């Protein structure tokens, strides 16, 4: 018998579905354990993942009488998930889960809705439906009213309506019943379901499948690791809020970086840094739709800042204030609270963000495939960002690791400010603005000289993580990716050797080893391991790089994904999930290491 979920601990063996408006994380036996409405940073009506031992509330799942096993797979090249449940008498059902997404009437249909289809595939299965959404971050179960073929769930400010051809009374009472034909469930807006539910939900499923498979068809993927890259790309796209173009760092909040660490953060917001890496990776695959929408989001952020300070993160709607508080009614992942809502990092200064605005925007001046290419007016706005980068390049900030109690002049931030000025010179060249070319080149050179003089540690023979100290962090490996250094540069090779010595733990990499606001880090930071993989390849250690990449892929969930952190001793995943940084690492490493398509043509 499959052990009751009430007797098992929460796990990151999760599979996301979504439509770039809402999403859900589905556990190994087909239960919705995390999902927010009306968008990713909204109230988690499905919150079982963070509900401690109370796994029967904030969940939507199907259970067979006598259930013994479960298996799952994604429909090829889609985020449509199929879960097969089997019982001891040989009966079985298949559950198909999706969020509708397809074009119709000249626009994209992506409602705040979830579709589920239950198909009996063997024997005479008896099924129980447990649909128990919550409100106000786990404060209470949603109250219900119902009609003949629907149930309304009043989840605080949001009312959801379940329309179904399954027996409503059995669902309300939690009774098991015999499933003799396909059953269809549509949990969405509080409005009457239009048309025949069987016909319409199946049409939505087919149209959603077609949309995603055509989207994947347009990707330029490497020859090797195709399934891994495609799954990472689909999931990164699910992390974009299409209405505004914002890209969230992860779909969850408060999965701790390590048990009991208190490093529990809300990642359901748009970090300028994380989004830069995401669009960079997807752009390498040719997913220009994500880039275009994100550039529109950035233009709004630039307008909002009016040439002033840019925050490190914003809400998906562009809101600047993300007040942080604790959701007292949720015990946390495996009881590891607190569960935080909002993120106080919005108050921090992180000056790398100026480079991360300029770098993806530069493409709009060169890429003629884009529907909207950038022009002189955009350049003028971007120069305001460059001015901020110039002004802040040698000023203390919280750094990319968002230290909450100290500030230094972080080398990574300074290099990003250099990159902003360097790329603005490239754009000025493209636009034929000779005076601005010289202006930005001179500024880039001045920043370079300051970094070389103040970040280099002569005694340790390596760059330091900041101008004020000699400790190391893994972001120093990005100096090659950002074109500040070449892979054969003597200073880079010495820095790489020092980073390996101090931060590498077997096949994994710490972001830093020094103690921070919460003590010494206890887990490896997955994107830093991918930076190690890339650096090894670039310095000519490609065989070792491939070995570590293959080892990292063994740590992915059954859905092919990764969270933010990994216990380098046990191999267990920790941190918010799915983490865009980590998925970017899969895509970039595969691109670096794969054999060429020409080898099979």
Secondary structure as UniProt FT lines:
FT   HELIX           5..7
FT   STRAND          15..18
FT   STRAND          23..26
FT   TURN            28..29
FT   STRAND          32..37
FT   TURN            40..41
FT   STRAND          43..46
FT   HELIX           48..50
FT   TURN            52..53
FT   TURN            55..56
FT   STRAND          59..64
FT   TURN            65..66
FT   STRAND          67..74
FT   TURN            76..77
FT   STRAND          81..87
FT   TURN            88..89
FT   STRAND          92..98
FT   STRAND          102..104
FT   TURN            105..106
FT   STRAND          107..109
FT   STRAND          114..122
FT   STRAND          126..132
FT   STRAND          134..135
FT   TURN            136..139
FT   STRAND          140..141
FT   STRAND          143..146
FT   STRAND          150..155
FT   TURN            156..157
FT   STRAND          158..164
FT   HELIX           168..173
FT   STRAND          177..178
FT   STRAND          183..189
FT   HELIX           197..217
FT   HELIX           226..238
FT   STRAND          240..241
FT   TURN            242..245
FT   STRAND          246..247
FT   TURN            259..260
FT   STRAND          270..271
FT   HELIX           272..284
FT   TURN            285..286
FT   HELIX           288..305
FT   TURN            306..307
FT   STRAND          313..314
FT   TURN            316..317
FT   STRAND          325..326
FT   TURN            328..329
FT   STRAND          332..333
FT   TURN            334..335
FT   STRAND          340..341
FT   HELIX           344..347
FT   TURN            351..352
FT   HELIX           353..362
FT   HELIX           363..365
FT   TURN            368..369
FT   HELIX           376..392
FT   TURN            393..394
FT   TURN            399..402
FT   HELIX           411..430
FT   TURN            431..432
FT   HELIX           434..454
FT   STRAND          456..457
FT   TURN            458..461
FT   STRAND          462..463
FT   HELIX           474..477
FT   HELIX           478..481
FT   TURN            482..483
FT   TURN            487..488
FT   HELIX           490..503
FT   STRAND          504..505
FT   TURN            506..507
FT   STRAND          508..509
FT   TURN            517..518
FT   STRAND          524..525
FT   HELIX           526..538
FT   TURN            539..540
FT   HELIX           542..553
FT   TURN            554..555
FT   TURN            558..559
FT   STRAND          565..566
FT   TURN            568..570
FT   STRAND          573..574
FT   HELIX           580..593
FT   HELIX           597..599
//
